[in-house]
Amino acid sequence: MTEPIDSTYDYDEFGLFHENIAEFDLDADPAPVVERIETVVDEATGRTVSALRWGAEPPQLVLIHGGAQNAHTWDTVALALGRPLLAIDLPGHGHSGWRADGAYTPMNLADDVAVVIAAHAPDAPVIVGMSLGGMTSMELAVRHPGLVRSLIMVDVTPGVNAEKAKAVIDFVDGPQSFDSFEELLARTMQFNPTRSESSLRRGILHNAAPSADGSWQWRYDRGSRARAGATAHPNAVGSGPPPEVAAVMSPLWDDFGAVACPLMLVRGSLSPVVDDDDEAEARRRQPAIEVHMVDGAGHSVQGDRPVELAALLTDWLARR
């Protein structure tokens, strides 16, 4: 008989904010106004994209997470900001529906996200995207420029490749199922040495779920590779290198250069995913770009140094 799951792992989606506040010593409301909203992005199939709406006023920022993450990766940033915003679960992630074709390219994702932003944050002054979310936001700015007044890309450029992102790929390509929460937590800690155990525990609770047999399963779409097939676009979540990273290949530098709104690149000082050559190419393609290095942050800047990232976003927003 499978042992029951310890009550320690009972999940309350909106019941963990006090932990974020305590860990980072924030002056924030432990019970902010946050609601989950759903938007139909494919009328033919009824497929929806889910998002967290923080605050009752029109969102000032839209936050888009990286591959294999979900909207809760921004919780501490959102609490530190204290502003109305929209944090989106990308298709195939979090509470959003999965694509039948498994083709999670930045272009397809941008078109889906555009429907959500048009419905819930059409006048947001700032779009922020991390990793796969950064590439999605870049494509959003190119394909739907009326929705993107300014863009912040967090630790990603079109120069990312599998070699630079090997550590992220190795983690994302790991097992789908774990015998226990402790086993899943131990592996997550192994691959995220810059994060606290409490932070990683919260992340897992938002991004995995127990099965009837007591095992723990990641809740994002990991079967997309087989469905997308070998002919899928190289930026698909499941084709070629995995979502977080890979697939941002050099041809997309042209799209990067085509972004017409104010642009900021945020790098993590401990991250190998964006290197100095990438930054130099970004400056060549976008001479007016602002670049900031966040000390002590790895690839997931929002998880490693959320308060510092929130300060950068606050300053940027004040100048829009």
C-alpha positions in Angstrom: 0.0 0.0 0.0 1.2 3.5 -0.9 1.8 5.6 2.2 -0.4 8.8 2.3 1.2 12.1 1.5 2.4 14.0 4.6 0.1 16.9 5.4 3.2 19.1 5.2 2.6 19.1 1.5 -1.0 20.2 1.5 -1.2 22.9 -1.2 -2.9 26.2 -0.9 -2.0 28.2 -4.0 -2.4 31.6 -2.3 -1.4 30.5 1.1 2.4 30.7 0.9 2.9 34.5 0.4 3.8 34.9 4.1 6.9 32.7 3.4 8.0 34.9 0.5 7.6 37.9 2.7 9.5 36.4 5.6 12.4 35.0 3.6 13.1 38.4 1.9 12.0 40.7 4.7 9.5 42.4 2.6 7.1 45.2 3.7 4.1 43.6 1.9 0.6 42.5 2.6 0.6 38.8 3.4 -2.9 38.5 1.8 -2.7 40.5 -1.4 -5.6 40.7 -3.8 -4.7 37.9 -6.3 -7.1 36.0 -8.5 -6.6 33.3 -11.2 -8.2 34.1 -14.5 -8.7 32.0 -17.6 -8.8 33.3 -21.2 -9.8 31.2 -24.3 -7.0 31.5 -26.9 -8.3 28.9 -29.3 -12.0 29.0 -30.0 -12.0 25.8 -32.1 -10.7 23.7 -29.2 -11.6 25.8 -26.2 -7.9 25.8 -25.1 -7.3 28.4 -22.4 -4.3 30.3 -21.0 -4.3 30.9 -17.2 -2.9 33.9 -15.4 -2.6 35.5 -12.0 -4.0 39.0 -11.7 -2.4 40.9 -8.9 -4.5 43.9 -7.6 -7.8 45.4 -8.8 -6.4 48.2 -10.9 -5.3 47.9 -14.6 -2.0 46.0 -14.7 1.2 48.1 -15.0 3.4 45.1 -15.8 2.9 41.7 -17.5 5.3 39.0 -16.3 6.1 35.9 -18.4 8.0 33.0 -16.9 10.6 30.6 -18.4 10.2 27.1 -19.7 9.3 24.5 -17.1 8.2 27.2 -14.7 4.8 28.9 -14.1 3.4 32.3 -13.0 4.3 31.7 -9.3 8.0 32.1 -10.1 7.2 35.9 -9.9 5.5 35.8 -6.5 8.3 37.5 -4.5 8.9 40.0 -7.3 5.2 40.8 -7.3 5.1 41.2 -3.5 8.1 43.5 -3.6 6.7 45.6 -6.4 3.3 46.1 -4.7 1.8 47.1 -8.0 -1.1 45.8 -10.1 0.2 43.3 -12.6 -0.5 40.2 -14.7 1.6 37.0 -14.4 0.8 34.5 -17.2 1.2 30.7 -17.2 2.6 30.0 -20.7 0.6 27.4 -22.7 1.7 23.9 -21.6 2.7 25.2 -18.1 1.0 25.8 -14.8 -2.8 25.9 -15.2 -2.8 26.7 -18.9 -4.0 24.2 -21.5 -1.6 22.1 -23.5 -1.2 22.4 -27.3 -2.2 19.2 -29.1 0.6 19.7 -31.6 3.3 20.3 -28.9 4.6 23.2 -30.9 5.5 25.7 -28.1 7.6 28.0 -30.2 8.1 31.6 -29.1 6.0 32.7 -32.1 3.1 30.4 -31.2 3.4 31.3 -27.5 3.5 35.0 -28.4 0.2 34.8 -30.4 -1.5 33.0 -27.5 -0.1 35.5 -24.9 -1.3 38.4 -27.1 -4.9 37.3 -26.7 -4.5 37.3 -22.9 -2.8 40.7 -22.8 -5.3 42.3 -25.2 -8.1 41.1 -22.9 -6.6 41.9 -19.5 -3.6 44.3 -19.8 -3.8 46.1 -23.1 -2.2 49.3 -21.8 0.5 47.8 -19.6 3.6 50.0 -19.9 6.0 47.1 -19.3 6.3 43.5 -20.5 8.9 41.3 -18.7 9.9 37.9 -20.0 12.5 35.5 -18.5 14.2 32.8 -20.7 11.6 31.2 -22.9 9.3 33.9 -21.7 11.8 36.5 -22.8 11.9 35.1 -26.3 8.1 34.9 -26.3 8.0 38.6 -25.3 10.5 39.5 -28.0 8.2 37.8 -30.6 5.2 39.5 -29.0 6.9 42.9 -29.6 7.6 42.0 -33.2 4.3 40.3 -34.1 1.9 42.4 -31.8 3.8 45.7 -31.3 0.7 47.6 -30.2 0.7 45.5 -27.0 4.3 46.1 -26.1 5.3 49.6 -25.0 8.5 48.6 -23.4 10.3 45.2 -23.0 12.6 43.7 -20.4 14.3 40.4 -21.3 15.7 38.5 -18.3 18.8 36.4 -18.9 18.1 35.4 -22.5 19.1 36.6 -26.0 18.8 34.8 -29.3 22.4 33.8 -28.8 21.6 31.2 -26.2 22.5 27.6 -27.1 22.6 24.2 -25.6 26.2 24.5 -24.4 25.6 27.7 -22.5 22.4 26.3 -21.0 23.6 22.8 -20.2 22.9 23.0 -16.5 19.3 24.1 -17.1 18.9 21.4 -19.8 20.2 18.7 -17.6 17.7 19.7 -14.9 14.7 20.0 -17.2 15.5 16.7 -19.0 15.5 14.8 -15.8 12.9 12.4 -14.5 9.2 13.2 -14.7 8.2 11.1 -11.7 9.7 10.9 -8.2 8.9 8.5 -5.4 8.5 11.2 -2.9 8.5 15.0 -2.4 11.8 14.7 -0.6 13.4 13.0 -3.6 12.1 15.8 -5.9 13.3 18.5 -3.5 16.7 17.0 -3.2 17.2 16.9 -7.0 15.9 20.5 -7.4 18.3 21.7 -4.7 21.2 19.9 -6.4 20.6 21.9 -9.6 19.7 25.2 -7.9 22.6 26.0 -5.5 21.8 29.7 -5.4 18.3 29.2 -3.9 17.2 28.5 -0.4 15.4 25.3 0.5 12.2 27.1 1.4 12.1 28.9 -1.9 12.6 25.7 -3.8 10.0 23.9 -1.7 7.5 26.6 -2.6 8.4 26.4 -6.3 7.9 22.6 -6.3 4.5 22.9 -4.7 3.4 25.3 -7.4 5.0 23.2 -10.2 4.4 19.6 -9.3 1.6 17.5 -7.8 1.2 14.2 -6.0 -0.3 11.2 -7.9 -2.7 8.7 -6.4 0.2 6.3 -5.8 2.1 8.9 -3.8 4.6 9.7 -6.4 5.2 13.3 -7.4 5.0 14.5 -11.0 6.0 17.7 -12.8 2.9 19.4 -14.1 4.2 21.1 -17.3 3.8 19.5 -20.7 6.8 17.2 -21.1 5.3 15.1 -23.8 5.5 17.8 -26.4 8.7 16.5 -28.0 7.0 13.3 -29.4 3.9 15.2 -30.6 5.8 18.0 -32.2 8.1 15.6 -34.1 11.4 16.1 -35.8 10.0 18.7 -38.1 8.9 21.1 -35.4 10.4 24.5 -35.2 13.7 24.4 -33.4 12.3 26.8 -30.7 9.6 24.3 -29.6 9.5 23.4 -26.0 9.9 19.7 -26.7 11.8 19.5 -29.9 15.6 19.5 -29.9 17.0 21.1 -26.8 14.4 21.6 -24.1 12.3 24.6 -23.4 14.3 26.8 -21.2 17.1 27.3 -23.4 17.9 26.0 -26.4 16.2 26.9 -28.8 16.8 30.4 -29.1 19.0 30.2 -32.2 20.9 32.9 -34.0 18.4 33.6 -36.8 16.2 35.2 -34.2 18.7 38.0 -33.8 16.9 39.6 -36.7 13.7 39.7 -34.7 15.6 41.1 -31.8 16.9 43.9 -34.0 13.3 44.6 -35.1 12.0 45.3 -31.7 10.9 49.0 -31.9 10.1 49.8 -28.2 12.5 50.6 -25.3 14.4 47.5 -24.3 16.3 46.3 -21.2 18.4 43.2 -20.8 18.9 41.8 -17.3 21.7 39.3 -16.7 22.4 37.1 -13.7 26.1 37.4 -12.8 26.4 33.7 -12.0 24.5 32.5 -15.1 26.3 31.1 -18.2 23.2 31.3 -20.3 23.9 34.9 -21.5 27.6 35.7 -22.0 29.5 38.9 -22.9 29.4 38.1 -26.6 25.6 37.9 -26.4 25.5 41.3 -24.7 27.8 42.8 -27.3 25.6 41.5 -30.1 22.5 42.8 -28.3 24.1 46.3 -28.1 25.1 46.1 -31.7 21.5 45.2 -32.8 19.9 47.6 -30.3 22.3 50.5 -29.6 19.8 52.1 -27.1 19.4 49.0 -25.0 19.9 49.2 -21.2 21.8 46.3 -19.7 21.9 45.4 -16.0 23.9 42.7 -14.2 22.4 41.4 -11.0 25.1 40.2 -8.6 24.6 36.8 -7.1 21.9 35.7 -9.5 21.9 32.7 -11.7 19.6 32.1 -14.7 16.4 32.6 -12.7 17.1 36.1 -11.5 13.5 36.4 -10.2 14.1 33.5 -7.8 17.7 34.3 -6.8 17.5 38.0 -6.4 13.8 39.0 -6.5 14.2 42.2 -4.5 17.0 43.5 -6.7 15.0 42.7 -9.8 11.9 44.4 -8.4 14.0 47.5 -7.9 15.1 47.5 -11.5 11.5 47.1 -12.7 10.3 49.9 -10.4 13.0 52.3 -11.8 12.2 51.3 -15.4 8.4 51.7 -14.8 9.0 55.2 -13.3 10.6 56.3 -16.5 7.9 55.1 -18.9 
